[in-house]
């Protein structure tokens, strides 16, 4: 008598959920009329295994591989980021420069210093883009050992008083290279301007 056609199979209570089309997940609230009829289904959250949580201090930065730091500066300006520090890393033959965004997050640009740099090989093969993400840890050696014990391949373990690092292989990290690193002082490479860094006057010997 309401003038509306009755939905076939519509019943009160939780049984109504069984009549929903397959494209609606159980627990999905279609509208306020269905709110009481659909049961609440909580997602199954796996219990976390013992990992690196007690060794990780923070997520530190994202690193972009570029052909030239100078050529990438318009992007940095667009994002409103400001220069923090940078240097030429002689052992691995690349230049790194870090910038801070307005929310405090950090973005790093890395560029090869010569055609023989590992980074040049990366750019030749993959082009410019995301190279790695970095987590600061309290103990690189311990983090590497624990990750390996949990089945993660690691590479590039390097221990040094001013900078230690190891990388998780992207094969087990869903395509992303994850750097676990430790350093004693965030201001270790401060004191140089961006112009100094671009001119090669800041040296990272770690």
N, C-alpha and C positions, 0 to 999 in steps of 0.2 A: 504494500500500500504506500511505500515511500516514493515510488516512481523510479527507483534505482534498481537495476538488474542485480540480483544476488550472485556473488561470485561462487562458482561451483566448488563444492567441497569445503567451503569456509566454515570453520568451527571455532569455538572459543577455546582458550587455554593453549598449552604448549603444543598440542597436536597440529595447530595451524602451521607451524614451522615446517612440518613434513610436506605441506602442499606448495611450498615455495618453488619457483622454477630453479633449475640447477645453477643458473648464473648468480644466484644470491647465496652467499655463504651463511651458514648457520650462525645466528647471533647478530646478523646485519639488521639494523633498524631502518625499515623502509620509510616510515613516517610515524607520527604520534599514534595513529590508530593501531599500529602493529606493535607498539612498544611493549605492552603487557603480554603479548602472545608469543614473542620470540624468547627462547631461553638465552641466558648470557653464557657465552662460551669463552673461557679464558685461554689465551694461547699457551702452549706448552713451552716453557722456557728451559732449555737444558741447563743443568747445574754446571757452572764453569769449572774447568779442570785447572789444576795448579799450573799457572803460566808465568808471565813476567811482571805481574801487577806490582809485586813488592820491590821490583828493581827499576821500574819506570818512574821517573820524576815528573815528566810532562811530555806532551806533544810539542815539538819545538818549531818546525818549519816545513814548508814544501819547497822543493828545489826544481827549477826549470832549466833544462839544458837549452842553451841558445848559441847561435853562431857568434854573436857579438853582444857584449853587455851594453855598449853604447846604442846599438840598434834597438835594444829592448827597452830603453829608458822611457820612450813615450807611453808604453803600457804601464810602467811603474807610476808615471805622472798621472795617467788616467785614473788609476786606483787610489791616488792620494797617499801613496806610501812615501816614507822618508828614509834616507840612508842611515844605516847603523854602522856597519863596518865591512871590511873585505880585504882580500889579499891575493897574491899569486902563490899558489901551492906548487912549489918546485918539484916535489917528489912525484906528484901525479900530473904535473904539466897542465894545470888549468887555473883559471881565475874564478874566484867566488866573491859575490857581493850580496849582502843581506839588507833587506828593507823591512820597515815596520809599518803595518797598516793602522788605521785609526782605532781599530778595536784591540790593538796590541798583538795581533797575530803577525807572523813573519813569513816573508817570501824571499827566496834566494834565487839568484841567477848564477849559473855556472857556464863558462865558455872556455873552449880549448885555447892553449897558448901556442900550440904548434900542430902541424898535420900529424904528428906522431902520438898525440894525446889520445888516451882511451875515449875521451869525450868526443873527439873528432870521429872516431869509429862509430860511436853511438849516433851522432848526427847523420853520418853517411848512411847508416842503416835504417834509422827510424825517423829522422828529421827532428825539428825542434819540438819541445813539449816537456811533459812531466818526466823527470828523471828519477827522483826518489822522494820519500817522505822521511822525516827524521824524528825519532823519539830520544830524548835525553834519559840516560839510565845512570844508575849509581855505580855499576860494575859491568863493564863490557865483557870481560872474560867470563864472568858468571852467567851473564845473559846469553852469550854464545853457547856455552855448555848446556844450559837448560833448554834452549831452543832446539839444539841438536838432539837432546835426549827425548824430546817430544816429537821428533820426526821431521824437523825443519832443516833444510839444507842452509848452510851459512857459507859466506865467502868473504875474503878481504879483511880478515882479522888483523888489526893493527893496534899496537899498544904503545902509547907515548905519553909523557908527563903532561903535555898541553892538549892533546887530542887523541882519543882512542875510539875505534869504530869497528863494527862488523855489519855485514849486510845479510838480510834474509832473502833467499832466492825467490824470484817472482813466481816460480812454479808452484810454490806452496802458499804464496801470499796473494793469490787471485790476480796475478799479472802486475802487481806493484812491487817495486824494489823498496824495502824498508831498511833504513839505516838506524842502527842502535849505536849511540855515541855518548861519550863522557868527556867533559872538560871542566877544569877547576874554576874558570873565571869567565863570565859573560863579557867582560870588558878587555879581554886579553889583546884583541887586535884594534882597540879604539885608539884615538889619537891621530888618525889619518882622515883626510877628507876624501870624498868620492873622486875628486880630481887626482889626488895622490894615488888612489887605487888604480884608476884607469891609466895612469902614467907608469904603473909598475913599481911604485915606491913603497908599497906595503908587501912584506914577505911573510909567508906562512911556512915555517920549516918543520912543522909537526909530522 
